[in-house]
């Protein structure tokens, strides 16, 4: 069962820690200091960090996480609805899908995460005006919209 911890939320920063049977990951890393993340999780225990878009309130610690060996899944690189699988993730126990969101001029993406051990399925979508994808094929157990 997924467990969520809100590390930061709002215009000054967004970062969520998700723990599952398979491991743990971050949804965005928009905090001013990496220490705020480290106070909540050992970076060596993170399977990945998903960065939805490059606004600082979502991505401020992206480079520092990557430098510290965390696999950063940058949703901005996704051009279309794509299953990106578990390539590069520590545990390999997640299936990931990304799709682009409309967010003004900024490229932004949502992510769908399936934990293969307990079949939990979450959707994380933030800072968007619209999306055009039909998600009826997915039976979400959690939806996080910020």
HUDAHU-V222498 format. One record per backbone hydrogen bond with DSSP energy under -0.5 kcal/mol. NH is the residue of the N-H (numbers start at 1). CO is the residue of the C=O. If there is no record, write none. Layout:
# HUDAHU-V222498
NH,CO
NH,CO
This chain:
# HUDAHU-V222498
3,19
5,17
7,5
7,15
8,15
13,10
14,57
15,8
16,27
17,5
18,16
18,25
19,3
20,23
24,45
25,18
26,48
27,16
28,26
28,50
29,58
30,14
31,29
36,33
37,33
37,34
38,34
39,35
40,37
41,37
43,41
45,42
46,43
47,24
48,24
49,71
50,26
51,49
51,73
52,50
54,107
58,55
59,55
60,56
61,29
62,59
65,61
66,62
67,63
68,64
69,66
70,65
72,70
73,49
73,71
74,72
75,51
75,73
77,74
78,75
82,98
84,82
84,96
85,96
87,84
89,86
90,47
95,114
97,112
98,82
99,110
101,108
102,130
103,101
103,104
106,103
108,101
109,52
110,99
111,124
112,97
113,122
114,95
115,113
115,120
116,93
116,114
119,115
122,113
123,142
124,111
125,144
129,102
130,102
135,133
138,135
140,138
141,121
142,121
144,123
145,143
146,125
